[in-house]
């Protein structure tokens, strides 16, 4: 056939250029040997007509000595691939040749006749894109919620500064530290406006002492 794409019995998609036979109903793809594709194409081109064994052997095997057995095996394999268990699609005419009985659709627009397997693949790709988009949306919402919580926390800490009795600050190794004395004389240490947990204050003893000394100096200066 001039066209390398055709459909057989509205079920099997034949891509002769790739040696592929695809069942459009199940999506099952069968990779055929080049000689088997040639047999199928010659039979399809002569659908409903007798194609002699001699013609197939001459065109495909170039009259090779073992071609008889090769042709028999090839026809048997094609019948299996086409689910032709009753030998009704490829009819054997004893000692003469074969006739293909099938509806052949050629001159195809490939985009309109792609195998079912490829359609399923497109659906999977679409579903994957939807799931990925949903994950990204959830991640964005969680990120924005986290930013809101951090902003609320910083605002709360700023209010602590305003309500405190005394605040002393100092820059230390490119970081800003604030020591806050509340009304109960409890101290709170902030690093870049983030409160240091009370359990971690032991690791900031030097910073705390520096801030206390600075606070004492400022108080002396005011007297």
DRENVO-286305 format. One record per residue: x negated, y, z of N, C-alpha, C, O in turn; residue in three letters. Coordinates in steps of 0.05 Angstrom, whole numbers, plus 5000, padded with zeros to 4 digits. Layout:
BEGIN
[[X; Y; Z]; [X; Y; Z]; [X; Y; Z]; [X; Y; Z]; "ala"]
...
***
This chain:
BEGIN
[[4983; 4976; 5000]; [5000; 5000; 5000]; [4982; 5025; 5000]; [4961; 5025; 5012]; "unk"]
[[4991; 5046; 4986]; [4975; 5070; 4985]; [4974; 5083; 5013]; [4954; 5094; 5021]; "unk"]
[[4996; 5082; 5028]; [4997; 5094; 5054]; [4987; 5073; 5074]; [4995; 5050; 5074]; "unk"]
[[4969; 5082; 5092]; [4958; 5063; 5112]; [4976; 5060; 5136]; [4970; 5044; 5154]; "unk"]
[[4998; 5075; 5137]; [5017; 5073; 5159]; [5044; 5063; 5148]; [5054; 5074; 5128]; "unk"]
[[5056; 5043; 5160]; [5083; 5035; 5153]; [5096; 5021; 5176]; [5082; 5011; 5194]; "unk"]
[[5123; 5019; 5175]; [5138; 5005; 5196]; [5151; 4981; 5183]; [5162; 4982; 5161]; "unk"]
[[5150; 4959; 5198]; [5161; 4934; 5188]; [5185; 4926; 5206]; [5182; 4924; 5230]; "unk"]
[[5208; 4922; 5193]; [5233; 4915; 5207]; [5240; 4934; 5229]; [5252; 4926; 5249]; "unk"]
[[5234; 4960; 5226]; [5241; 4980; 5245]; [5230; 4974; 5273]; [5241; 4983; 5293]; "unk"]
[[5209; 4958; 5275]; [5199; 4949; 5301]; [5169; 4951; 5302]; [5158; 4961; 5322]; "unk"]
[[5156; 4942; 5282]; [5126; 4940; 5283]; [5113; 4963; 5268]; [5118; 4966; 5244]; "unk"]
[[5097; 4978; 5282]; [5083; 5000; 5270]; [5055; 4990; 5261]; [5040; 4980; 5278]; "unk"]
[[5049; 4992; 5236]; [5024; 4982; 5225]; [5006; 5006; 5218]; [5013; 5023; 5202]; "unk"]
[[4983; 5006; 5230]; [4962; 5026; 5224]; [4939; 5011; 5211]; [4921; 5001; 5225]; "unk"]
[[4939; 5010; 5185]; [4918; 4994; 5171]; [4891; 5006; 5174]; [4871; 4992; 5173]; "unk"]
[[4890; 5033; 5178]; [4863; 5046; 5180]; [4849; 5038; 5206]; [4825; 5039; 5208]; "unk"]
[[4865; 5030; 5227]; [4854; 5022; 5252]; [4857; 4993; 5258]; [4850; 4983; 5279]; "unk"]
[[4868; 4978; 5238]; [4873; 4949; 5241]; [4891; 4943; 5265]; [4886; 4924; 5280]; "unk"]
[[4911; 4960; 5269]; [4928; 4958; 5293]; [4957; 4951; 5285]; [4968; 4962; 5266]; "unk"]
[[4969; 4932; 5300]; [4997; 4926; 5297]; [5010; 4931; 5324]; [5002; 4918; 5344]; "unk"]
[[5029; 4949; 5325]; [5041; 4957; 5351]; [5071; 4951; 5351]; [5086; 4958; 5332]; "unk"]
[[5080; 4937; 5372]; [5109; 4932; 5376]; [5121; 4957; 5389]; [5115; 4963; 5412]; "unk"]
[[5137; 4972; 5374]; [5148; 4997; 5385]; [5167; 4993; 5408]; [5172; 5011; 5424]; "unk"]
[[5178; 4969; 5411]; [5197; 4964; 5432]; [5183; 4958; 5458]; [5192; 4966; 5480]; "unk"]
[[5161; 4943; 5457]; [5146; 4936; 5482]; [5121; 4952; 5486]; [5110; 4953; 5508]; "unk"]
[[5111; 4966; 5465]; [5086; 4981; 5467]; [5062; 4963; 5465]; [5039; 4973; 5467]; "unk"]
[[5065; 4937; 5460]; [5043; 4919; 5458]; [5027; 4924; 5432]; [5039; 4924; 5411]; "unk"]
[[5001; 4927; 5435]; [4984; 4932; 5411]; [4967; 4907; 5406]; [4956; 4895; 5425]; "unk"]
[[4965; 4899; 5381]; [4949; 4876; 5373]; [4928; 4886; 5353]; [4935; 4897; 5332]; "unk"]
[[4903; 4881; 5359]; [4881; 4887; 5341]; [4877; 4864; 5322]; [4870; 4842; 5330]; "unk"]
[[4882; 4869; 5296]; [4880; 4849; 5276]; [4853; 4850; 5262]; [4840; 4871; 5260]; "unk"]
[[4844; 4827; 5252]; [4820; 4827; 5235]; [4826; 4841; 5209]; [4849; 4840; 5200]; "unk"]
[[4807; 4853; 5197]; [4811; 4868; 5171]; [4825; 4850; 5150]; [4842; 4860; 5135]; "unk"]
[[4817; 4825; 5148]; [4830; 4807; 5128]; [4859; 4803; 5133]; [4875; 4801; 5114]; "unk"]
[[4867; 4801; 5159]; [4895; 4798; 5165]; [4911; 4822; 5158]; [4934; 4821; 5148]; "unk"]
[[4900; 4846; 5163]; [4913; 4871; 5156]; [4917; 4872; 5125]; [4937; 4881; 5115]; "unk"]
[[4896; 4863; 5111]; [4898; 4863; 5081]; [4920; 4844; 5072]; [4936; 4851; 5054]; "unk"]
[[4922; 4820; 5084]; [4944; 4802; 5077]; [4971; 4815; 5081]; [4988; 4815; 5064]; "unk"]
[[4974; 4828; 5105]; [5000; 4840; 5112]; [5006; 4863; 5093]; [5029; 4866; 5085]; "unk"]
[[4986; 4879; 5086]; [4991; 4901; 5068]; [4999; 4892; 5040]; [5017; 4904; 5027]; "unk"]
[[4986; 4871; 5030]; [4993; 4861; 5003]; [5021; 4849; 5003]; [5036; 4854; 4985]; "unk"]
[[5028; 4834; 5024]; [5055; 4823; 5026]; [5076; 4845; 5028]; [5097; 4844; 5016]; "unk"]
[[5069; 4866; 5044]; [5088; 4889; 5047]; [5092; 4904; 5021]; [5114; 4913; 5015]; "unk"]
[[5070; 4907; 5006]; [5072; 4921; 4981]; [5089; 4906; 4961]; [5102; 4918; 4943]; "unk"]
[[5090; 4880; 4964]; [5106; 4863; 4946]; [5130; 4851; 4961]; [5138; 4828; 4955]; "unk"]
[[5141; 4866; 4980]; [5163; 4856; 4996]; [5185; 4844; 4978]; [5194; 4856; 4959]; "unk"]
[[5193; 4819; 4986]; [5215; 4806; 4971]; [5205; 4791; 4946]; [5220; 4778; 4932]; "unk"]
[[5179; 4793; 4941]; [5168; 4780; 4917]; [5147; 4759; 4925]; [5135; 4761; 4947]; "unk"]
[[5144; 4739; 4909]; [5125; 4718; 4914]; [5097; 4729; 4909]; [5091; 4740; 4888]; "unk"]
[[5080; 4725; 4929]; [5051; 4731; 4926]; [5036; 4704; 4927]; [5037; 4690; 4947]; "unk"]
[[5023; 4697; 4906]; [5011; 4671; 4904]; [4987; 4669; 4922]; [4974; 4688; 4929]; "unk"]
[[4981; 4644; 4930]; [4957; 4639; 4947]; [4932; 4647; 4931]; [4913; 4657; 4943]; "unk"]
[[4932; 4641; 4906]; [4909; 4648; 4889]; [4904; 4678; 4890]; [4880; 4687; 4891]; "unk"]
[[4925; 4694; 4889]; [4922; 4723; 4889]; [4909; 4732; 4916]; [4891; 4749; 4915]; "unk"]
[[4919; 4722; 4938]; [4908; 4730; 4964]; [4879; 4721; 4967]; [4863; 4736; 4977]; "unk"]
[[4873; 4696; 4959]; [4846; 4686; 4961]; [4827; 4702; 4943]; [4804; 4708; 4951]; "unk"]
[[4836; 4710; 4920]; [4819; 4725; 4902]; [4814; 4753; 4912]; [4791; 4762; 4911]; "unk"]
[[4835; 4767; 4921]; [4832; 4795; 4930]; [4818; 4798; 4957]; [4804; 4817; 4961]; "unk"]
[[4823; 4779; 4975]; [4814; 4782; 5002]; [4788; 4766; 5007]; [4770; 4776; 5020]; "unk"]
[[4787; 4741; 4997]; [4764; 4724; 5002]; [4745; 4723; 4978]; [4724; 4710; 4980]; "unk"]
[[4752; 4736; 4957]; [4735; 4735; 4933]; [4729; 4707; 4924]; [4706; 4700; 4917]; "unk"]
[[4750; 4690; 4927]; [4748; 4661; 4919]; [4727; 4646; 4934]; [4715; 4627; 4924]; "unk"]
[[4723; 4654; 4959]; [4704; 4640; 4977]; [4713; 4611; 4982]; [4737; 4606; 4983]; "unk"]
[[4695; 4593; 4984]; [4701; 4564; 4986]; [4719; 4557; 5009]; [4737; 4539; 5006]; "unk"]
[[4716; 4570; 5032]; [4732; 4563; 5056]; [4757; 4580; 5059]; [4768; 4581; 5080]; "unk"]
[[4765; 4593; 5037]; [4787; 4612; 5039]; [4814; 4599; 5044]; [4831; 4611; 5057]; "unk"]
[[4818; 4574; 5035]; [4843; 4560; 5039]; [4850; 4559; 5068]; [4872; 4566; 5076]; "unk"]
[[4832; 4548; 5084]; [4837; 4546; 5113]; [4839; 4574; 5126]; [4856; 4578; 5144]; "unk"]
[[4823; 4593; 5117]; [4825; 4620; 5128]; [4852; 4632; 5122]; [4863; 4646; 5140]; "unk"]
[[4863; 4628; 5099]; [4890; 4639; 5092]; [4911; 4626; 5110]; [4929; 4639; 5120]; "unk"]
[[4910; 4599; 5113]; [4929; 4585; 5129]; [4929; 4596; 5158]; [4950; 4601; 5170]; "unk"]
[[4905; 4599; 5169]; [4903; 4609; 5197]; [4912; 4638; 5198]; [4925; 4646; 5218]; "unk"]
[[4906; 4654; 5178]; [4914; 4682; 5178]; [4944; 4685; 5178]; [4955; 4702; 5192]; "unk"]
[[4958; 4669; 5161]; [4987; 4670; 5160]; [4999; 4662; 5187]; [5019; 4674; 5196]; "unk"]
[[4987; 4641; 5199]; [4997; 4631; 5225]; [4994; 4653; 5246]; [5012; 4657; 5262]; "unk"]
[[4971; 4667; 5246]; [4967; 4688; 5266]; [4986; 4712; 5262]; [4997; 4723; 5281]; "unk"]
[[4991; 4719; 5236]; [5009; 4741; 5231]; [5037; 4735; 5240]; [5051; 4752; 5250]; "unk"]
[[5046; 4710; 5237]; [5072; 4702; 5246]; [5075; 4705; 5276]; [5095; 4713; 5286]; "unk"]
[[5054; 4697; 5291]; [5054; 4700; 5320]; [5056; 4730; 5327]; [5071; 4737; 5345]; "unk"]
[[5040; 4747; 5314]; [5040; 4775; 5320]; [5067; 4788; 5314]; [5074; 4807; 5327]; "unk"]
[[5081; 4778; 5293]; [5107; 4789; 5286]; [5130; 4774; 5299]; [5153; 4779; 5292]; "unk"]
[[5124; 4756; 5317]; [5145; 4740; 5331]; [5162; 4726; 5311]; [5186; 4723; 5315]; "unk"]
[[5150; 4716; 5290]; [5164; 4702; 5268]; [5163; 4672; 5273]; [5152; 4657; 5258]; "unk"]
[[5176; 4664; 5295]; [5176; 4636; 5303]; [5191; 4618; 5283]; [5184; 4594; 5279]; "unk"]
[[5211; 4629; 5269]; [5227; 4613; 5250]; [5216; 4614; 5222]; [5228; 4603; 5204]; "unk"]
[[5193; 4628; 5218]; [5181; 4631; 5192]; [5200; 4643; 5172]; [5201; 4635; 5148]; "unk"]
[[5216; 4662; 5181]; [5235; 4675; 5164]; [5225; 4702; 5153]; [5233; 4711; 5132]; "unk"]
[[5207; 4714; 5169]; [5195; 4740; 5159]; [5175; 4734; 5137]; [5176; 4746; 5116]; "unk"]
[[5157; 4716; 5143]; [5138; 4707; 5122]; [5146; 4679; 5114]; [5141; 4660; 5128]; "unk"]
[[5158; 4677; 5091]; [5168; 4651; 5081]; [5146; 4638; 5064]; [5133; 4650; 5047]; "unk"]
[[5142; 4612; 5070]; [5123; 4597; 5054]; [5137; 4583; 5031]; [5157; 4569; 5034]; "unk"]
[[5126; 4587; 5007]; [5135; 4573; 4983]; [5114; 4552; 4978]; [5093; 4558; 4968]; "unk"]
[[5121; 4527; 4984]; [5101; 4505; 4983]; [5085; 4505; 4956]; [5096; 4506; 4935]; "unk"]
[[5058; 4504; 4960]; [5039; 4502; 4938]; [5039; 4526; 4919]; [5026; 4526; 4898]; "unk"]
[[5054; 4547; 4927]; [5055; 4571; 4910]; [5044; 4596; 4925]; [5026; 4609; 4915]; "unk"]
[[5057; 4602; 4947]; [5048; 4626; 4962]; [5068; 4634; 4983]; [5080; 4618; 4996]; "unk"]
[[5071; 4661; 4986]; [5087; 4671; 5008]; [5104; 4695; 4999]; [5097; 4709; 4981]; "unk"]
[[5127; 4697; 5013]; [5145; 4720; 5008]; [5151; 4734; 5035]; [5158; 4721; 5054]; "unk"]
[[5147; 4760; 5035]; [5153; 4775; 5059]; [5182; 4785; 5058]; [5189; 4799; 5039]; "unk"]
[[5198; 4778; 5078]; [5226; 4787; 5079]; [5227; 4807; 5102]; [5229; 4799; 5126]; "unk"]
[[5226; 4832; 5096]; [5226; 4852; 5118]; [5233; 4880; 5106]; [5229; 4885; 5083]; "unk"]
[[5244; 4897; 5124]; [5249; 4924; 5116]; [5223; 4940; 5120]; [5212; 4941; 5142]; "unk"]
[[5213; 4952; 5099]; [5188; 4967; 5100]; [5194; 4997; 5097]; [5207; 5006; 5078]; "unk"]
[[5183; 5012; 5116]; [5185; 5041; 5115]; [5157; 5052; 5113]; [5141; 5050; 5131]; "unk"]
[[5151; 5064; 5090]; [5125; 5076; 5086]; [5127; 5106; 5081]; [5149; 5118; 5085]; "unk"]
[[5105; 5118; 5072]; [5104; 5147; 5068]; [5112; 5162; 5094]; [5128; 5180; 5093]; "unk"]
[[5101; 5152; 5116]; [5110; 5162; 5142]; [5097; 5188; 5149]; [5075; 5194; 5141]; "unk"]
[[5113; 5204; 5165]; [5101; 5227; 5179]; [5092; 5216; 5206]; [5109; 5210; 5223]; "unk"]
[[5066; 5213; 5210]; [5056; 5198; 5233]; [5066; 5209; 5259]; [5072; 5193; 5277]; "unk"]
[[5070; 5235; 5262]; [5078; 5247; 5287]; [5106; 5237; 5295]; [5112; 5236; 5319]; "unk"]
[[5122; 5229; 5275]; [5149; 5220; 5281]; [5151; 5190; 5286]; [5172; 5180; 5294]; "unk"]
[[5129; 5176; 5282]; [5130; 5147; 5284]; [5109; 5136; 5302]; [5100; 5114; 5299]; "unk"]
[[5100; 5152; 5321]; [5080; 5143; 5340]; [5090; 5120; 5357]; [5114; 5120; 5363]; "unk"]
[[5073; 5100; 5364]; [5082; 5077; 5380]; [5093; 5085; 5407]; [5087; 5107; 5417]; "unk"]
[[5110; 5068; 5417]; [5123; 5073; 5443]; [5103; 5076; 5465]; [5107; 5091; 5484]; "unk"]
[[5080; 5062; 5463]; [5060; 5063; 5483]; [5049; 5091; 5486]; [5044; 5101; 5509]; "unk"]
[[5046; 5105; 5463]; [5036; 5133; 5465]; [5057; 5151; 5477]; [5050; 5170; 5491]; "unk"]
[[5083; 5146; 5472]; [5104; 5162; 5484]; [5104; 5158; 5515]; [5107; 5178; 5530]; "unk"]
[[5100; 5134; 5524]; [5098; 5128; 5552]; [5075; 5143; 5565]; [5076; 5154; 5587]; "unk"]
[[5052; 5143; 5550]; [5028; 5157; 5559]; [5034; 5187; 5563]; [5025; 5199; 5582]; "unk"]
[[5049; 5199; 5544]; [5056; 5227; 5546]; [5073; 5233; 5571]; [5070; 5253; 5584]; "unk"]
[[5092; 5214; 5576]; [5109; 5218; 5600]; [5092; 5217; 5625]; [5097; 5232; 5644]; "unk"]
[[5073; 5198; 5626]; [5056; 5196; 5650]; [5039; 5222; 5653]; [5036; 5232; 5676]; "unk"]
[[5029; 5232; 5631]; [5013; 5257; 5632]; [5031; 5280; 5643]; [5021; 5296; 5659]; "unk"]
[[5056; 5281; 5634]; [5074; 5302; 5643]; [5080; 5300; 5673]; [5080; 5319; 5687]; "unk"]
[[5085; 5275; 5682]; [5090; 5270; 5710]; [5066; 5277; 5727]; [5068; 5289; 5749]; "unk"]
[[5042; 5270; 5717]; [5017; 5277; 5732]; [5014; 5307; 5734]; [5007; 5317; 5756]; "unk"]
[[5020; 5321; 5713]; [5018; 5350; 5713]; [5038; 5362; 5734]; [5031; 5381; 5748]; "unk"]
[[5062; 5351; 5735]; [5082; 5361; 5754]; [5073; 5356; 5783]; [5075; 5373; 5800]; "unk"]
[[5062; 5331; 5788]; [5053; 5325; 5815]; [5030; 5343; 5823]; [5028; 5353; 5846]; "unk"]
[[5011; 5347; 5804]; [4988; 5364; 5810]; [4997; 5393; 5816]; [4987; 5406; 5834]; "unk"]
[[5016; 5403; 5800]; [5027; 5430; 5805]; [5040; 5432; 5832]; [5037; 5453; 5845]; "unk"]
[[5055; 5411; 5840]; [5068; 5411; 5866]; [5047; 5412; 5888]; [5051; 5426; 5908]; "unk"]
[[5026; 5396; 5885]; [5005; 5396; 5906]; [4992; 5423; 5908]; [4987; 5433; 5930]; "unk"]
[[4986; 5436; 5885]; [4974; 5462; 5886]; [4992; 5483; 5899]; [4983; 5500; 5914]; "unk"]
[[5019; 5481; 5894]; [5038; 5499; 5906]; [5039; 5496; 5936]; [5039; 5515; 5951]; "unk"]
[[5039; 5471; 5945]; [5039; 5465; 5974]; [5013; 5476; 5987]; [5014; 5487; 6009]; "unk"]
[[4990; 5472; 5973]; [4965; 5481; 5984]; [4965; 5512; 5986]; [4955; 5523; 6006]; "unk"]
[[4976; 5525; 5966]; [4978; 5555; 5967]; [4995; 5564; 5990]; [4988; 5583; 6004]; "unk"]
[[5018; 5550; 5995]; [5035; 5558; 6017]; [5021; 5554; 6044]; [5024; 5571; 6061]; "unk"]
[[5007; 5532; 6046]; [4992; 5527; 6071]; [4971; 5548; 6076]; [4966; 5557; 6098]; "unk"]
[[4957; 5556; 6054]; [4936; 5576; 6055]; [4948; 5603; 6064]; [4936; 5616; 6082]; "unk"]
[[4970; 5611; 6052]; [4982; 5636; 6060]; [4993; 5635; 6089]; [4991; 5655; 6103]; "unk"]
[[5003; 5612; 6097]; [5012; 5610; 6125]; [4989; 5612; 6144]; [4991; 5624; 6165]; "unk"]
[[4966; 5600; 6136]; [4942; 5601; 6153]; [4933; 5630; 6156]; [4925; 5639; 6177]; "unk"]
[[4933; 5645; 6133]; [4925; 5673; 6134]; [4943; 5689; 6152]; [4934; 5706; 6167]; "unk"]
[[4969; 5683; 6151]; [4988; 5697; 6168]; [4982; 5692; 6197]; [4983; 5710; 6214]; "unk"]
[[4977; 5667; 6204]; [4971; 5659; 6232]; [4946; 5673; 6242]; [4945; 5683; 6264]; "unk"]
[[4925; 5674; 6224]; [4900; 5688; 6232]; [4905; 5717; 6236]; [4894; 5729; 6255]; "unk"]
[[4920; 5730; 6218]; [4926; 5758; 6221]; [4941; 5764; 6247]; [4935; 5783; 6262]; "unk"]
[[4960; 5746; 6254]; [4975; 5749; 6279]; [4957; 5746; 6303]; [4960; 5760; 6323]; "unk"]
[[4938; 5727; 6300]; [4919; 5723; 6323]; [4902; 5747; 6327]; [4897; 5756; 6350]; "unk"]
[[4892; 5759; 6304]; [4875; 5782; 6307]; [4890; 5806; 6318]; [4879; 5822; 6333]; "unk"]
[[4915; 5808; 6309]; [4932; 5830; 6319]; [4936; 5827; 6350]; [4935; 5847; 6364]; "unk"]
[[4940; 5803; 6358]; [4944; 5797; 6387]; [4919; 5804; 6402]; [4920; 5815; 6424]; "unk"]
[[4895; 5798; 6390]; [4870; 5804; 6404]; [4866; 5834; 6405]; [4855; 5845; 6425]; "unk"]
[[4874; 5848; 6384]; [4871; 5877; 6384]; [4888; 5889; 6406]; [4880; 5908; 6419]; "unk"]
[[4912; 5878; 6410]; [4929; 5888; 6432]; [4916; 5883; 6459]; [4919; 5899; 6478]; "unk"]
[[4900; 5861; 6461]; [4886; 5855; 6486]; [4866; 5877; 6492]; [4862; 5885; 6514]; "unk"]
[[4853; 5886; 6470]; [4833; 5908; 6474]; [4847; 5933; 6485]; [4837; 5946; 6503]; "unk"]
[[4871; 5940; 6473]; [4885; 5964; 6481]; [4895; 5963; 6510]; [4896; 5983; 6524]; "unk"]
[[4902; 5939; 6519]; [4914; 5936; 6545]; [4893; 5931; 6567]; [4899; 5930; 6591]; "unk"]
[[4868; 5929; 6559]; [4847; 5923; 6578]; [4837; 5949; 6593]; [4840; 5971; 6583]; "unk"]
[[4826; 5944; 6617]; [4816; 5966; 6632]; [4790; 5977; 6621]; [4785; 6001; 6622]; "unk"]
[[4773; 5959; 6610]; [4747; 5968; 6601]; [4737; 5951; 6578]; [4742; 5927; 6577]; "unk"]
[[4724; 5964; 6559]; [4713; 5950; 6536]; [4685; 5960; 6531]; [4680; 5984; 6531]; "unk"]
[[4666; 5942; 6526]; [4639; 5950; 6519]; [4631; 5933; 6495]; [4636; 5909; 6495]; "unk"]
[[4619; 5945; 6475]; [4612; 5930; 6451]; [4582; 5934; 6445]; [4570; 5953; 6453]; "unk"]
[[4572; 5915; 6429]; [4544; 5917; 6421]; [4540; 5899; 6396]; [4551; 5877; 6395]; "unk"]
[[4523; 5908; 6377]; [4516; 5892; 6354]; [4492; 5875; 6361]; [4473; 5884; 6373]; "unk"]
[[4494; 5849; 6354]; [4473; 5831; 6361]; [4469; 5811; 6338]; [4488; 5796; 6332]; "unk"]
[[4446; 5811; 6325]; [4440; 5793; 6303]; [4462; 5794; 6282]; [4473; 5774; 6274]; "unk"]
[[4468; 5819; 6273]; [4487; 5824; 6251]; [4516; 5815; 6259]; [4533; 5811; 6242]; "unk"]
[[4521; 5813; 6285]; [4548; 5807; 6294]; [4556; 5827; 6315]; [4539; 5838; 6330]; "unk"]
[[4582; 5833; 6316]; [4592; 5852; 6336]; [4604; 5837; 6359]; [4622; 5820; 6356]; "unk"]
[[4596; 5844; 6383]; [4606; 5831; 6407]; [4620; 5852; 6424]; [4610; 5874; 6428]; "unk"]
[[4643; 5844; 6435]; [4658; 5861; 6453]; [4663; 5846; 6479]; [4671; 5823; 6479]; "unk"]
[[4658; 5859; 6501]; [4663; 5848; 6527]; [4686; 5863; 6539]; [4685; 5887; 6542]; "unk"]
[[4708; 5849; 6546]; [4732; 5862; 6555]; [4737; 5853; 6584]; [4736; 5830; 6591]; "unk"]
[[4742; 5873; 6601]; [4748; 5869; 6629]; [4778; 5874; 6633]; [4787; 5897; 6629]; "unk"]
[[4793; 5853; 6640]; [4822; 5858; 6643]; [4827; 5867; 6672]; [4809; 5870; 6688]; "unk"]
[[4852; 5871; 6678]; [4860; 5882; 6704]; [4853; 5863; 6727]; [4849; 5871; 6750]; "unk"]
[[4852; 5837; 6721]; [4845; 5818; 6741]; [4815; 5813; 6743]; [4806; 5794; 6756]; "unk"]
[[4799; 5831; 6731]; [4770; 5830; 6731]; [4760; 5805; 6717]; [4736; 5797; 6721]; "unk"]
[[4777; 5793; 6701]; [4767; 5770; 6684]; [4755; 5781; 6659]; [4766; 5801; 6647]; "unk"]
[[4734; 5769; 6650]; [4721; 5779; 6626]; [4729; 5762; 6602]; [4734; 5738; 6605]; "unk"]
[[4730; 5775; 6579]; [4736; 5761; 6554]; [4715; 5771; 6534]; [4710; 5795; 6531]; "unk"]
[[4703; 5752; 6519]; [4683; 5759; 6500]; [4694; 5754; 6472]; [4706; 5733; 6466]; "unk"]
[[4689; 5774; 6454]; [4699; 5772; 6426]; [4674; 5774; 6408]; [4657; 5791; 6411]; "unk"]
[[4673; 5757; 6388]; [4653; 5757; 6368]; [4666; 5764; 6341]; [4682; 5749; 6331]; "unk"]
[[4659; 5788; 6331]; [4672; 5798; 6306]; [4702; 5796; 6309]; [4716; 5787; 6291]; "unk"]
[[4712; 5806; 6332]; [4741; 5808; 6338]; [4754; 5780; 6341]; [4779; 5779; 6341]; "unk"]
[[4739; 5759; 6344]; [4750; 5733; 6349]; [4742; 5724; 6377]; [4719; 5724; 6384]; "unk"]
[[4762; 5717; 6394]; [4757; 5711; 6422]; [4742; 5685; 6424]; [4748; 5665; 6412]; "unk"]
[[4721; 5686; 6441]; [4706; 5662; 6448]; [4720; 5647; 6470]; [4728; 5659; 6490]; "unk"]
[[4724; 5621; 6466]; [4738; 5605; 6486]; [4723; 5606; 6513]; [4698; 5607; 6513]; "unk"]
[[4738; 5606; 6535]; [4725; 5608; 6561]; [4705; 5585; 6566]; [4685; 5589; 6579]; "unk"]
[[4711; 5562; 6555]; [4693; 5539; 6558]; [4667; 5543; 6544]; [4647; 5528; 6550]; "unk"]
[[4666; 5561; 6525]; [4641; 5566; 6510]; [4625; 5590; 6520]; [4604; 5596; 6509]; "unk"]
[[4635; 5604; 6540]; [4622; 5628; 6549]; [4594; 5623; 6560]; [4577; 5640; 6560]; "unk"]
[[4590; 5598; 6570]; [4564; 5591; 6581]; [4542; 5594; 6561]; [4519; 5598; 6567]; "unk"]
[[4549; 5591; 6535]; [4529; 5593; 6514]; [4523; 5622; 6506]; [4505; 5627; 6490]; "unk"]
[[4537; 5641; 6518]; [4534; 5669; 6511]; [4525; 5685; 6535]; [4530; 5709; 6537]; "unk"]
[[4511; 5672; 6554]; [4503; 5685; 6579]; [4486; 5710; 6573]; [4489; 5731; 6586]; "unk"]
[[4467; 5707; 6555]; [4449; 5730; 6549]; [4465; 5753; 6538]; [4460; 5776; 6546]; "unk"]
[[4482; 5748; 6519]; [4499; 5769; 6507]; [4516; 5782; 6528]; [4518; 5807; 6529]; "unk"]
[[4529; 5765; 6545]; [4546; 5776; 6565]; [4531; 5794; 6585]; [4540; 5815; 6592]; "unk"]
[[4507; 5785; 6592]; [4491; 5801; 6611]; [4482; 5828; 6599]; [4483; 5848; 6612]; "unk"]
[[4475; 5827; 6572]; [4468; 5852; 6558]; [4492; 5871; 6558]; [4488; 5895; 6563]; "unk"]
[[4515; 5861; 6553]; [4539; 5878; 6552]; [4546; 5888; 6580]; [4555; 5911; 6583]; "unk"]
[[4543; 5872; 6600]; [4548; 5881; 6628]; [4528; 5904; 6635]; [4536; 5923; 6647]; "unk"]
[[4503; 5900; 6628]; [4483; 5921; 6634]; [4490; 5947; 6619]; [4488; 5969; 6630]; "unk"]
[[4498; 5944; 6594]; [4506; 5968; 6579]; [4530; 5981; 6591]; [4531; 6006; 6593]; "unk"]
[[4549; 5966; 6600]; [4573; 5977; 6613]; [4566; 5992; 6638]; [4576; 6013; 6644]; "unk"]
[[4547; 5979; 6654]; [4539; 5992; 6679]; [4525; 6018; 6674]; [4529; 6038; 6688]; "unk"]
[[4509; 6019; 6652]; [4495; 6044; 6645]; [4514; 6065; 6637]; [4511; 6089; 6644]; "unk"]
[[4534; 6058; 6622]; [4554; 6077; 6613]; [4570; 6088; 6637]; [4577; 6112; 6638]; "unk"]
[[4576; 6070; 6656]; [4591; 6080; 6679]; [4574; 6099; 6696]; [4584; 6119; 6707]; "unk"]
[[4548; 6092; 6699]; [4530; 6110; 6714]; [4528; 6137; 6701]; [4526; 6158; 6714]; "unk"]
[[4527; 6137; 6674]; [4525; 6162; 6660]; [4549; 6180; 6663]; [4547; 6205; 6661]; "unk"]
[[4572; 6168; 6669]; [4597; 6183; 6672]; [4599; 6196; 6700]; [4614; 6214; 6705]; "unk"]
[[4583; 6185; 6718]; [4586; 6195; 6746]; [4570; 6221; 6750]; [4570; 6232; 6772]; "unk"]
***
